[in-house]
Amino acid sequence: MRLITAVLLAASVFGATAAQAEMKLTSKDLTSGKSMADAQVFNSFGCAGSNISPELVWSAAPEGTKSFAVMAYDPDAPTGSGWWHWSVFNIPANVSKIATGASGEKKLPAGAVEGHTDFATSGYGGACPPAGDAPHRYQFTIYALSVDKLQLPETAPGAMVGFYVRANTLAKASIEVTYGR
């Protein structure tokens, strides 16, 4: 009898989890598995893109989400630790979109904070892999967080933001694009 009760309990728990929709991230500017457009490429370090932050739209955040964070990362950068291209945290829980160009135009949602990139500035820093490298992967991830705010300064580097984001993550969704030159 205990075994049957345990199986039924497990089925009800896993059934409830499976019924919840998986968090999704979409963008009119980024297509998963495709090359990044010049609009999102950096405009320095030998690159000649427009450095415009992409649109990001997310849905199906889990119950209990109190804020969101966005992280953009290149795991293929030849640094030994990758390259942080963008971090935005303290995005209010009632927000589900960041518009194209919101970083450079200072049109992020009220209360949102941009940390520092590995370019040593805040704001979006687009793709710019070394010339001749195989195309790099660029991972744009939205995180649903269990806290209202991350108590971090605007000068927080991507690795620090990432540490606090991951410690408070309820769910996440990503788009991975590539870029090479």
Residue, then its C-alpha position, 0 to 999 in steps of 0.5 A: m500500500r505504501l508503494i502505491t501511495a508513493v507512486l501516486l504521490a510522485a505522479s501527481v507531483f511530476g504531473a503538476t510540474a509537467a503541466q507548467a509551461e516552459m519559459k520561452l525567449t524570442s526575438k525579432d533580431l536574433t534567430s537561434g542557430k543563425s548568424m547575428a546581424d551586423a546591427q548587433v555587432f560591436n563597433s570597435f576593436g576592429c568590428a564595424g557593426s551598429n552595436i544595437s541591443p536586440e529585442l528580447v521577449w519572454s513568456a511563461a515565467p514561473e509562479g513566484t518570479k519577483s524580477f528578471a535578469v538578462m545576460a549575454y555571453d560568449p563562451d568561445a572568447p579566447t580568455g579562459s573565462g569567456w566574454w560578458h557582452w551584456s547584463v541587465f538586472n532588477i527588471p520588474a516582474n511585470v515586464s516581458k520585453i526589452a525593445t531593440g536599442a533599449s540599452g543605447e537609447k536608455k529605454l530599459p524598463a524602470g528600475a533595471v540596471e546594466g552591469h559592466t561588460d568585459f569591454a569595461t563599460s555598462g550597456y550592450g557590447g555586441a559581438c566582436p570575435p578575433a578575426g580568423d577565429a571560427p564563429h563564436r556562440y553568443q548566448f542571450t539568456i533571460y532569468a526569472l529570479s526569486v528576489d525583487k532586486l539584486q543588491l549590486p552596483e552598476t559597476a558590477p562585472g558580468a561574472m559577479v552579476g552571473f553569480y548572484v543571478r544563478a543563486n536566485t534563478l527559478a527558470k531561464a530561457s536562451i537564444e544562441v546565435t553565432y558570429g565570425r569574421 
